[in-house]
Amino acid sequence: MTEPLEPTLAGECTFATNSAQCGSAEGDPLHVSTICGDMLDQAVKTLKKHPGAHIRLVGNRNSNEASGLANERAEAVALKLIGDYGIDTNLIKTEVGSSGNRTVKVYVEP
């Protein structure tokens, strides 16, 4: 039997300044760093173990970056989860955070 799922911060994907690209691979805006990729792998494994769970992505930006960048970052990670991991769009929620850094925080929640 699977343990009940508590809301969990799986990790953060870090972005370059003024960028909504997950990684730095030339020509592939959805390429993620190894650290971010490993974290997404874990988040997806946790999601699949817990039917009814979802992933919440919280996009953030530095105060000197464009206001829409936080949402673009969260959407970029969502596209990665949908395209590479086959996660249903209904299981992903995106929002804009206020942490003042260049990350997308990835939560797995019941």
C-alpha positions in Angstrom: 0.0 0.0 0.0 1.3 3.5 -0.9 1.8 6.0 1.9 -0.5 9.1 1.7 1.0 11.9 -0.2 1.8 15.1 1.7 2.4 18.3 -0.4 6.1 18.0 -1.4 8.5 20.5 -2.9 10.3 18.2 -5.4 12.9 20.9 -6.3 13.5 23.9 -8.4 14.6 24.5 -12.0 16.9 27.5 -12.3 16.8 29.7 -15.4 19.3 32.1 -16.9 18.6 35.8 -16.4 15.9 37.1 -18.7 15.3 33.6 -20.1 12.3 31.3 -20.0 14.3 28.4 -21.6 14.7 25.4 -19.2 18.3 24.8 -20.2 21.1 26.0 -22.4 21.1 23.4 -25.3 21.4 25.4 -28.4 18.2 25.2 -30.5 16.3 23.3 -27.9 14.4 25.6 -25.6 12.9 22.7 -23.6 16.3 21.1 -22.8 16.8 21.0 -19.1 19.9 20.8 -17.0 20.8 17.4 -15.5 19.8 18.6 -12.0 16.4 19.9 -13.2 15.9 16.7 -15.3 16.6 14.4 -12.3 14.3 16.4 -10.2 11.5 16.2 -12.8 12.1 12.5 -13.0 11.5 12.2 -9.3 8.4 14.4 -9.4 6.9 12.3 -12.2 7.6 9.0 -10.3 5.9 10.4 -7.2 2.9 11.6 -9.3 2.5 8.2 -10.8 2.6 6.5 -7.5 -0.3 8.6 -6.2 -3.5 8.6 -8.3 -5.3 11.9 -7.9 -2.1 13.9 -7.3 -1.1 16.8 -9.4 2.0 18.9 -10.1 2.0 22.6 -9.1 4.6 24.8 -10.9 5.4 28.2 -9.3 7.4 30.5 -11.7 9.5 33.2 -10.2 11.6 36.1 -11.6 14.1 38.7 -10.4 12.7 42.1 -9.7 14.7 43.5 -12.7 13.2 41.0 -15.2 10.0 41.4 -17.3 6.8 40.8 -15.4 5.6 38.0 -17.6 8.8 35.9 -17.3 7.7 34.0 -14.2 4.6 32.7 -16.0 6.7 31.9 -19.1 9.1 29.9 -17.0 6.3 27.9 -15.4 4.8 27.2 -18.8 8.2 26.0 -20.2 8.5 23.4 -17.4 4.8 22.4 -18.0 5.6 21.9 -21.7 8.5 19.7 -20.7 6.3 17.6 -18.4 3.7 17.2 -21.1 6.0 16.6 -24.1 8.7 14.4 -22.6 6.9 12.7 -19.7 3.4 12.4 -21.2 1.8 14.1 -18.2 -1.8 15.1 -18.8 -2.3 18.9 -18.9 -5.1 18.5 -16.3 -2.5 17.3 -13.8 -0.4 20.4 -14.0 -1.2 23.7 -12.4 0.9 26.8 -13.0 1.1 30.0 -11.0 3.3 33.1 -10.5 5.3 33.2 -7.2 7.1 36.1 -5.5 10.4 34.6 -4.3 12.5 37.0 -6.3 14.7 34.4 -8.0 15.0 32.8 -11.4 13.3 29.5 -10.6 10.3 27.3 -11.1 9.5 25.5 -7.9 8.0 22.1 -8.6 5.5 20.7 -6.0 3.7 17.3 -6.1 0.4 17.6 -4.2 -2.6 15.4 -3.4 
